[in-house]
Amino acid sequence: MSHSLLVTRPNFDLTTRYISAWAKKVIDFAKEKGVKVFDLDRARANRKEFESMVKRNNPAIIFLNGHGDYDVVDGQDNETLVRAGENEKMLCAKVVYALSCRSGKILGPSSIERGAEAYIGYTEDFIFLYDDEKRTRPEQDKTVEMFLEPSNQVVVSLLKNHTPMEACNNAKRAFSKRIGKLLTSNSTDLGGAAVKYLIWDRHNLVCCKKDG
């Protein structure tokens, strides 16, 4: 199965700087596999361009990065890209992964009701830790890697032709692997906090799909 991938990558604060940088790793992987990628980076991650790109190119997979809430995922400068009850119908027949806080709670199920094939996201806040010394080089941050590498496994798995549920479970296993490594290593304050938040992220990662 050939894929096309649309990625939104707002980049205007610390959180979006990090997730945008790590989403680039998924983009690079997709291109290596010959996948056609539509990258809405920075100012291009706005609602008008997002809706236009979805309609014009009909991507099989949509990877949303940005701030959000239970019923919404935002783009650059917190401009709404998708909101339940407004425009989630545009996700019809798509597989969506939202690296965004909370949207798996309401927007995910609402998207399925409007025809999305699957919506993978988080029912509460997605929390990650980072190394303050790597703020300007987030792609080199080994602390944030503990969180964003498992997250990336969702889209990596989809690009390897795994089902949405398999992709979600692969990411959960990647979180578990990170947790296991920390629990068997010398305990540190950072390690203890990381375990807590890795467990939190794993617990709140859900896959909404047509057959429940």
N, C-alpha and C positions, 0 to 999 in steps of 0.2 A: 504494500500500500504506500503510495507516495503522499507526502504531507506538504502542507503549507502552514506556516507559523506566523502569527501576528503577535508582536510583543510591544507593550507600552512601557516606556522607561522614563517617567518623570524624574527630574534631578534638580531639586531646589532647596533641600535641607539635608541634614546628616542622614536621616533614615533613607530618603530616596537616593542619596548619593551611593550608599552601600548597596541597596537592592538593585539599583541600576547597574552598578559595576559587576555584580555577581550574575545578573541576568545576561550580561554580555558573554559570559562563559557558556551559557545555554545556546545563545545565538551562534557562537563559534562552533559548538558541537553540531548544531543543526546544519550549518553550511558545509561542514566536513562530510556530512551524510547526503549532501546534495539537495537538502530541503530548501524550498523558496521561503525566504524570511522577509517580513515587512516590519521594520524597526521604527517605531514611533518614539524617538528619543527627544528628551527635553521639551522644547516648545511644541514639537509635533504631537506630543501626548495630550491633545485637546479633543473635546467632544466632536467637533465638526470633522476633523481629519480622521478620528477613530471610526465614526459611523460611516464615513465615505470609504475608507479602506476596507471595512468589513463588507459593505455592500458591493464594492467593485471587485474585490479579490476573493471573497468567499473562503477565508482561511479555514482549514480543518481544525486547527488548534489555536486558541487565544490565550496568551500568557499575560495576565494583568499584574502590574507592579504599581504600588502606590498606597497612599493612605485610604482608609475606608471606614465604614461603619456597618451596622447590621444589614442595611438595605442599599448600600452604595459602595462603589469603588471610584476613586478620584484619579486624576491625571496631574499634569503640570500645574503648580500653584493651587492645588486642591480643586481644580475644576472638575465637576462631575462628569464621568465618562458613561457609567451605567448605573441606573437607579431602578429599584423595584417599583413597578407601577408606572414607569415612564417609557423606558426603551429597552427593557431586557429581552423583548421579542427578537431583537437583532442577533441574539445569541442562539437562535433556533438552529438545530442540527450541528452545533459546534461543541467541541470539548474545551472547557474553560478551566484554567488554573489561576486563581487569584492569590498572589502573595500580598495580602492586605488584611488588616484587622477586621474581624467580625463578620465579613460578608457571607460566610458560609451559613449563617443563621437564617437570614431572610432572603437576601438576593439569590443565594444558591437555589433553594427550593422554588422560589418564584420563577427563576430562569427555566427550571425543568418544566414547570407548569406551562410555560410559554414555548416549549419545544426544544430547549437545549438538550443535547445528548447526555452531557454530564457537566457538573460544576464541582470542582475540587477547591476547597478553601478552608478558612479557619472560622470557627464559631465564636471565638473571643479574640483578644489581642494576640498578634504574633509578636513575640518578644525575643530579642537577641542581644547578646553582649558583644562588645568590640574593644579593641586595643586603642586607647586614646592616641598612641604614638603613630598609628596607621590611618588616622582620619583622612589624610590626603592621598593615601594609597590603599583604599579599601580592598582591592583585589588581592593584596598581599597579607591581609589580616588573618592570622591563624585562629584568633579567638572567634571572629564572626564566621569563619569557615565551619565551625562546629554546628552552626545553625543553618547557614545558607547552602552548604553542600547537600545536606539531607533535603532541604526544600527543593533544590534544583532537580533532585531525583524524580520528582513528579513529571516534569516535562521531558527529561532525558528518557524516562521509561516510556512515555507516550510516543516519542520519536523512534523508539525501538519496537513499536507495534504492540506494546502491552495495553491491556484494557485500562480504562480509567480507574477501576477498583484495584487492579494490580499495581498501577502507578502510585496510587495513594498508599497502598500497603508497602510498596517498596520504599517510599519515603519514610513511613513509620519505622520500618526496619533499619533504615539508615540513622534515624534519630536514636533508636534503641542501641545501635552499635556504638554511637558516640557516648551515650549514657554509660554503657558497659565499660568502655575504655576509661572513663573518668572515675567510675566506682572502683576500679581495680588499680588505679594509679595513686600516687601519694596525694593525700587530701590537701587542698588549698582552699582559701576563701573563694577564689575565682571558680575552682572546680565545683564547689558546693553550690554556688549560685547557678552555674551553667547547668548542672544536673537538674535543678529545680525548674529552670525555664525550658530545657529540652523536653522534660516530661510534660510540661504545660503545652508546649507547641504540638508535641505528638498527640496528646489527648484531644486537642481542639481541631486537629486536621480531619476533615470529613470529605466524603465523596457523595454528592447528591446525583442520582441518576434516574432515568425514566422508570425503571422497574423497582425503584426503592432501594 
